[in-house]
Amino acid sequence: MIILTTDNYPGKEIKKVIGYVKGATVRSKHVGRDIGASFKTLVGGELKGYTDMQDESRKVALERMIKEAESKGANAILAVRFQSSSIMAGASEIMAYGTAVEVE
């Protein structure tokens, strides 16, 4: 599966636009990360536990988007974007979305 953030695939002809596809996951923090993050906020710096959680969440969302695109017959996804939002205190959603297409 070709994943591009651009609106087209240079050098390739789009045979069919399949449409919108997405993948999402909602993750929550756990007590261990919260305690470590609380101490880190006192001195500043990267909250490595949260960075790792967000990286893993993006991977899961991307995999789910690819799976949906494959099930619809796509071989590429264009205009891919990621979005995050807070669902509730201590939980956030990461979503990957784009346009599934069939290219030559």
OpenMM code with the backbone's topology and positions (N, CA, C; nanometers):
from openmm import Vec3, app, unit

residues = "MET ILE ILE LEU THR THR ASP ASN TYR PRO GLY LYS GLU ILE LYS LYS VAL ILE GLY TYR VAL LYS GLY ALA THR VAL ARG SER LYS HIS VAL GLY ARG ASP ILE GLY ALA SER PHE LYS THR LEU VAL GLY GLY GLU LEU LYS GLY TYR THR ASP MET GLN ASP GLU SER ARG LYS VAL ALA LEU GLU ARG MET ILE LYS GLU ALA GLU SER LYS GLY ALA ASN ALA ILE LEU ALA VAL ARG PHE GLN SER SER SER ILE MET ALA GLY ALA SER GLU ILE MET ALA TYR GLY THR ALA VAL GLU VAL GLU".split()
positions = [
    Vec3(0.0852, -0.1179, 0.0000),
    Vec3(0.0000, 0.0000, 0.0000),
    Vec3(0.0892, 0.1235, 0.0000),
    Vec3(0.0652, 0.2105, -0.0956),
    Vec3(0.1382, 0.3369, -0.1037),
    Vec3(0.0609, 0.4404, -0.0215),
    Vec3(0.1296, 0.5079, 0.0688),
    Vec3(0.0692, 0.6105, 0.1530),
    Vec3(0.1372, 0.7431, 0.1192),
    Vec3(0.0590, 0.8405, 0.0746),
    Vec3(0.1134, 0.9716, 0.0387),
    Vec3(0.0352, 1.0831, 0.1076),
    Vec3(0.1052, 1.1887, 0.1438),
    Vec3(0.0372, 1.3058, 0.1996),
    Vec3(-0.0028, 1.4040, 0.0905),
    Vec3(0.0419, 1.3791, -0.0309),
    Vec3(0.0081, 1.4661, -0.1430),
    Vec3(-0.1291, 1.4289, -0.2001),
    Vec3(-0.1861, 1.5202, -0.2772),
    Vec3(-0.3184, 1.4977, -0.3359),
    Vec3(-0.3135, 1.4158, -0.4644),
    Vec3(-0.1930, 1.3874, -0.5131),
    Vec3(-0.1790, 1.3042, -0.6321),
    Vec3(-0.0571, 1.2146, -0.6161),
    Vec3(-0.0396, 1.1267, -0.7120),
    Vec3(0.0708, 1.0315, -0.7101),
    Vec3(0.1545, 1.0621, -0.8345),
    Vec3(0.2601, 1.1409, -0.8204),
    Vec3(0.3394, 1.1813, -0.9362),
    Vec3(0.3852, 1.0620, -1.0203),
    Vec3(0.3624, 1.0706, -1.1509),
    Vec3(0.4040, 0.9670, -1.2431),
    Vec3(0.3076, 0.8503, -1.2554),
    Vec3(0.1991, 0.8542, -1.1789),
    Vec3(0.0998, 0.7466, -1.1846),
    Vec3(-0.0372, 0.8047, -1.2188),
    Vec3(-0.1139, 0.7247, -1.2908),
    Vec3(-0.2502, 0.7648, -1.3255),
    Vec3(-0.3472, 0.7030, -1.2249),
    Vec3(-0.4366, 0.7860, -1.1740),
    Vec3(-0.5395, 0.7355, -1.0836),
    Vec3(-0.6495, 0.6760, -1.1693),
    Vec3(-0.6666, 0.5438, -1.1580),
    Vec3(-0.7686, 0.4744, -1.2367),
    Vec3(-0.9065, 0.4892, -1.1737),
    Vec3(-0.9105, 0.4930, -1.0409),
    Vec3(-1.0395, 0.4970, -0.9727),
    Vec3(-1.0224, 0.5610, -0.8348),
    Vec3(-1.1096, 0.6553, -0.8040),
    Vec3(-1.1137, 0.7115, -0.6689),
    Vec3(-1.2160, 0.6300, -0.5902),
    Vec3(-1.1696, 0.5627, -0.4874),
    Vec3(-1.2570, 0.4768, -0.4079),
    Vec3(-1.3274, 0.5566, -0.2997),
    Vec3(-1.2546, 0.6475, -0.2382),
    Vec3(-1.3169, 0.7346, -0.1398),
    Vec3(-1.2457, 0.7394, -0.0058),
    Vec3(-1.3127, 0.8032, 0.0879),
    Vec3(-1.2617, 0.8293, 0.2217),
    Vec3(-1.2390, 0.6991, 0.2991),
    Vec3(-1.1226, 0.6911, 0.3626),
    Vec3(-1.0931, 0.5804, 0.4536),
    Vec3(-1.0309, 0.6384, 0.5798),
    Vec3(-1.0489, 0.5672, 0.6890),
    Vec3(-0.9951, 0.6155, 0.8154),
    Vec3(-0.9628, 0.4997, 0.9077),
    Vec3(-0.8827, 0.5295, 1.0051),
    Vec3(-0.8520, 0.4360, 1.1123),
    Vec3(-0.8346, 0.5169, 1.2385),
    Vec3(-0.8806, 0.4663, 1.3505),
    Vec3(-0.8731, 0.5429, 1.4746),
    Vec3(-0.8470, 0.4507, 1.5925),
    Vec3(-0.7960, 0.5102, 1.6980),
    Vec3(-0.7795, 0.4414, 1.8256),
    Vec3(-0.7942, 0.5443, 1.9366),
    Vec3(-0.8480, 0.5011, 2.0476),
    Vec3(-0.8590, 0.5854, 2.1668),
    Vec3(-0.7724, 0.5215, 2.2740),
    Vec3(-0.6838, 0.5993, 2.3294),
    Vec3(-0.5910, 0.5483, 2.4307),
    Vec3(-0.6041, 0.6312, 2.5581),
    Vec3(-0.5798, 0.5652, 2.6684),
    Vec3(-0.5812, 0.6357, 2.7961),
    Vec3(-0.4455, 0.6228, 2.8633),
    Vec3(-0.4177, 0.7187, 2.9475),
    Vec3(-0.2939, 0.7168, 3.0246),
    Vec3(-0.3099, 0.6181, 3.1396),
    Vec3(-0.1983, 0.5718, 3.1925),
    Vec3(-0.2061, 0.4882, 3.3117),
    Vec3(-0.1299, 0.5542, 3.4257),
    Vec3(-0.1528, 0.5092, 3.5456),
    Vec3(-0.0993, 0.5716, 3.6654),
    Vec3(0.0521, 0.5851, 3.6605),
    Vec3(0.1209, 0.4827, 3.6145),
    Vec3(0.2672, 0.4894, 3.6063),
    Vec3(0.3154, 0.6036, 3.5198),
    Vec3(0.2534, 0.6207, 3.4040),
    Vec3(0.2912, 0.7319, 3.3153),
    Vec3(0.2571, 0.8655, 3.3791),
    Vec3(0.1420, 0.8737, 3.4445),
    Vec3(0.1010, 0.9992, 3.5067),
    Vec3(0.1980, 1.0419, 3.6170),
    Vec3(0.2405, 0.9472, 3.6979),
    Vec3(0.3334, 0.9802, 3.8061),
    Vec3(0.4661, 1.0284, 3.7485),
    Vec3(0.5183, 0.9544, 3.6496),
    Vec3(0.6434, 0.9944, 3.5856),
    Vec3(0.6315, 1.1298, 3.5177),
    Vec3(0.5188, 1.1533, 3.4522),
    Vec3(0.4976, 1.2808, 3.3826),
    Vec3(0.4865, 1.3949, 3.4822),
    Vec3(0.4244, 1.3702, 3.5957),
    Vec3(0.4112, 1.4742, 3.6986),
    Vec3(0.5477, 1.5205, 3.7461),
    Vec3(0.6390, 1.4255, 3.7685),
    Vec3(0.7739, 1.4629, 3.8106),
    Vec3(0.8470, 1.5376, 3.6993),
    Vec3(0.8292, 1.4939, 3.5763),
    Vec3(0.8985, 1.5553, 3.4623),
    Vec3(0.8537, 1.6993, 3.4421),
    Vec3(0.7250, 1.7281, 3.4677),
    Vec3(0.6763, 1.8652, 3.4482),
    Vec3(0.7409, 1.9624, 3.5455),
    Vec3(0.7965, 1.9125, 3.6544),
    Vec3(0.8641, 1.9996, 3.7510),
    Vec3(0.9967, 2.0527, 3.6961),
    Vec3(1.0647, 1.9707, 3.6160),
    Vec3(1.1960, 2.0108, 3.5643),
    Vec3(1.1937, 2.0407, 3.4150),
    Vec3(1.0885, 2.0066, 3.3472),
    Vec3(1.0780, 2.0315, 3.2041),
    Vec3(1.1369, 1.9190, 3.1220),
    Vec3(1.1093, 1.9221, 2.9940),
    Vec3(1.1627, 1.8208, 2.9044),
    Vec3(1.0535, 1.7353, 2.8429),
    Vec3(1.0970, 1.6427, 2.7596),
    Vec3(1.0041, 1.5549, 2.6884),
    Vec3(0.9416, 1.4527, 2.7824),
    Vec3(0.8129, 1.4302, 2.7634),
    Vec3(0.7416, 1.3264, 2.8380),
    Vec3(0.7465, 1.1993, 2.7541),
    Vec3(0.8565, 1.1254, 2.7671),
    Vec3(0.8855, 1.0106, 2.6809),
    Vec3(0.7733, 0.9066, 2.6808),
    Vec3(0.7138, 0.8796, 2.7944),
    Vec3(0.6047, 0.7824, 2.8010),
    Vec3(0.4871, 0.8221, 2.7139),
    Vec3(0.4548, 0.9506, 2.7133),
    Vec3(0.3436, 0.9993, 2.6316),
    Vec3(0.3813, 1.0023, 2.4833),
    Vec3(0.5067, 1.0374, 2.4547),
    Vec3(0.5536, 1.0354, 2.3158),
    Vec3(0.5430, 0.8947, 2.2589),
    Vec3(0.5867, 0.7965, 2.3367),
    Vec3(0.5784, 0.6570, 2.2929),
    Vec3(0.4330, 0.6138, 2.2724),
    Vec3(0.3452, 0.6551, 2.3638),
    Vec3(0.2032, 0.6203, 2.3525),
    Vec3(0.1431, 0.6807, 2.2246),
    Vec3(0.1772, 0.8055, 2.1943),
    Vec3(0.1254, 0.8699, 2.0744),
    Vec3(0.1809, 0.8039, 1.9480),
    Vec3(0.3085, 0.7675, 1.9489),
    Vec3(0.3675, 0.6989, 1.8338),
    Vec3(0.2956, 0.5663, 1.8069),
    Vec3(0.2735, 0.4899, 1.9123),
    Vec3(0.2044, 0.3620, 1.8976),
    Vec3(0.0610, 0.3838, 1.8487),
    Vec3(-0.0041, 0.4864, 1.8995),
    Vec3(-0.1419, 0.5172, 1.8574),
    Vec3(-0.1475, 0.5521, 1.7086),
    Vec3(-0.0511, 0.6302, 1.6603),
    Vec3(-0.0474, 0.6644, 1.5174),
    Vec3(-0.0286, 0.5394, 1.4323),
    Vec3(0.0577, 0.4487, 1.4764),
    Vec3(0.0802, 0.3237, 1.4024),
    Vec3(-0.0481, 0.2415, 1.3938),
    Vec3(-0.1189, 0.2302, 1.5051),
    Vec3(-0.2439, 0.1533, 1.5083),
    Vec3(-0.3467, 0.2173, 1.4155),
    Vec3(-0.3626, 0.3498, 1.4240),
    Vec3(-0.4594, 0.4199, 1.3393),
    Vec3(-0.4242, 0.4021, 1.1915),
    Vec3(-0.2958, 0.4129, 1.1570),
    Vec3(-0.2516, 0.3959, 1.0186),
    Vec3(-0.2801, 0.2547, 0.9689),
    Vec3(-0.2500, 0.1539, 1.0509),
    Vec3(-0.2761, 0.0148, 1.0122),
    Vec3(-0.4252, -0.0094, 0.9880),
    Vec3(-0.5096, 0.0488, 1.0713),
    Vec3(-0.6542, 0.0316, 1.0549),
    Vec3(-0.7045, 0.1008, 0.9286),
    Vec3(-0.6474, 0.2173, 0.8965),
    Vec3(-0.6851, 0.2874, 0.7743),
    Vec3(-0.6438, 0.2044, 0.6522),
    Vec3(-0.5232, 0.1498, 0.6542),
    Vec3(-0.4745, 0.0673, 0.5431),
    Vec3(-0.5637, -0.0552, 0.5256),
    Vec3(-0.5996, -0.1188, 0.6342),
    Vec3(-0.6856, -0.2376, 0.6280),
    Vec3(-0.8199, -0.2033, 0.5632),
    Vec3(-0.8782, -0.0895, 0.5980),
    Vec3(-1.0050, -0.0485, 0.5369),
    Vec3(-0.9871, -0.0234, 0.3874),
    Vec3(-0.8781, 0.0442, 0.3504),
    Vec3(-0.8524, 0.0728, 0.2090),
    Vec3(-0.8333, -0.0558, 0.1294),
    Vec3(-0.7590, -0.1506, 0.1844),
    Vec3(-0.7377, -0.2785, 0.1158),
    Vec3(-0.8694, -0.3532, 0.0976),
    Vec3(-0.9551, -0.3466, 0.1976),
    Vec3(-1.0841, -0.4171, 0.1870),
    Vec3(-1.1736, -0.3566, 0.0791),
    Vec3(-1.1450, -0.2331, 0.0399),
    Vec3(-1.2227, -0.1661, -0.0646),
    Vec3(-1.1554, -0.1750, -0.2015),
    Vec3(-1.0397, -0.2431, -0.2067),
    Vec3(-0.9713, -0.2632, -0.3343),
    Vec3(-0.8693, -0.1572, -0.3710),
    Vec3(-0.8314, -0.0730, -0.2783),
    Vec3(-0.7339, 0.0334, -0.3067),
    Vec3(-0.5923, -0.0220, -0.3045),
    Vec3(-0.5047, 0.0451, -0.3782),
    Vec3(-0.3629, 0.0121, -0.3693),
    Vec3(-0.2793, 0.1340, -0.3307),
    Vec3(-0.3472, 0.2449, -0.3016),
    Vec3(-0.2800, 0.3658, -0.2540),
    Vec3(-0.3797, 0.4507, -0.1758),
    Vec3(-0.3258, 0.5327, -0.0851),
    Vec3(-0.4080, 0.6281, -0.0118),
    Vec3(-0.3407, 0.7634, -0.0246),
    Vec3(-0.4146, 0.8604, -0.0742),
    Vec3(-0.3630, 0.9950, -0.0956),
    Vec3(-0.4158, 1.0911, 0.0112),
    Vec3(-0.3478, 1.2048, 0.0228),
    Vec3(-0.3883, 1.3129, 0.1136),
    Vec3(-0.4049, 1.2636, 0.2573),
    Vec3(-0.3133, 1.1789, 0.3012),
    Vec3(-0.3218, 1.1218, 0.4361),
    Vec3(-0.2913, 1.2286, 0.5404),
    Vec3(-0.3745, 1.2302, 0.6433),
    Vec3(-0.3600, 1.3240, 0.7540),
    Vec3(-0.3810, 1.2492, 0.8851),
    Vec3(-0.3269, 1.3064, 0.9917),
    Vec3(-0.3502, 1.2562, 1.1264),
    Vec3(-0.4174, 1.3657, 1.2072),
    Vec3(-0.5030, 1.3245, 1.2970),
    Vec3(-0.5718, 1.4196, 1.3835),
    Vec3(-0.5785, 1.3600, 1.5228),
    Vec3(-0.5667, 1.4441, 1.6225),
    Vec3(-0.5828, 1.3956, 1.7598),
    Vec3(-0.6818, 1.4850, 1.8328),
    Vec3(-0.7493, 1.4261, 1.9277),
    Vec3(-0.8442, 1.5026, 2.0079),
    Vec3(-0.8581, 1.4382, 2.1446),
    Vec3(-0.8968, 1.5194, 2.2400),
    Vec3(-0.9205, 1.4698, 2.3745),
    Vec3(-1.0634, 1.4186, 2.3823),
    Vec3(-1.0797, 1.2969, 2.4269),
    Vec3(-1.2119, 1.2357, 2.4392),
    Vec3(-1.2702, 1.2649, 2.5769),
    Vec3(-1.1863, 1.2494, 2.6779),
    Vec3(-1.2235, 1.2757, 2.8165),
    Vec3(-1.0939, 1.2963, 2.8934),
    Vec3(-1.1024, 1.3314, 3.0193),
    Vec3(-0.9810, 1.3494, 3.0981),
    Vec3(-0.8999, 1.2196, 3.0963),
    Vec3(-0.7772, 1.2292, 3.0500),
    Vec3(-0.6902, 1.1126, 3.0503),
    Vec3(-0.7007, 1.0214, 2.9299),
    Vec3(-0.7808, 1.0580, 2.8289),
    Vec3(-0.7939, 0.9734, 2.7100),
    Vec3(-0.7949, 1.0602, 2.5845),
    Vec3(-0.7285, 1.0120, 2.4816),
    Vec3(-0.7277, 1.0860, 2.3557),
    Vec3(-0.7474, 0.9914, 2.2374),
    Vec3(-0.7990, 1.0485, 2.1295),
    Vec3(-0.8201, 0.9736, 2.0060),
    Vec3(-0.7166, 1.0180, 1.9048),
    Vec3(-0.6615, 0.9233, 1.8330),
    Vec3(-0.5749, 0.9505, 1.7188),
    Vec3(-0.6454, 0.8922, 1.5983),
    Vec3(-0.6585, 0.9727, 1.4929),
    Vec3(-0.7242, 0.9254, 1.3716),
    Vec3(-0.6340, 0.9538, 1.2517),
    Vec3(-0.6263, 0.8547, 1.1629),
    Vec3(-0.5586, 0.8693, 1.0340),
    Vec3(-0.6665, 0.8626, 0.9279),
    Vec3(-0.6609, 0.9510, 0.8285),
    Vec3(-0.7616, 0.9479, 0.7235),
    Vec3(-0.7010, 0.9950, 0.5919),
    Vec3(-0.7674, 0.9546, 0.4838),
    Vec3(-0.7199, 0.9914, 0.3516),
    Vec3(-0.8163, 0.9439, 0.2455),
    Vec3(-0.7745, 0.9535, 0.1196),
    Vec3(-0.8561, 0.9131, 0.0065),
    Vec3(-0.7970, 0.7879, -0.0559),
    Vec3(-0.8734, 0.6805, -0.0517),
    Vec3(-0.8303, 0.5539, -0.1104),
    Vec3(-0.8488, 0.5603, -0.2623),
    Vec3(-0.7479, 0.5147, -0.3348),
    Vec3(-0.7527, 0.5155, -0.4803),
    Vec3(-0.6938, 0.3863, -0.5364),
    Vec3(-0.7230, 0.3629, -0.6626),
    Vec3(-0.6574, 0.2568, -0.7373),
    Vec3(-0.5737, 0.3260, -0.8424),
    Vec3(-0.4434, 0.2978, -0.8408),
    Vec3(-0.3546, 0.3570, -0.9399),
    Vec3(-0.3038, 0.2504, -1.0337),
    Vec3(-0.2565, 0.2935, -1.1511),
    Vec3(-0.2048, 0.1999, -1.2519),
    Vec3(-0.0886, 0.1190, -1.2021),
] * unit.nanometer
topology = app.Topology()
chain = topology.addChain("A")
for resn in residues:
    res = topology.addResidue(resn, chain)
    for name in ("N", "CA", "C"):
        topology.addAtom(name, app.Element.getBySymbol(name[0]), res)
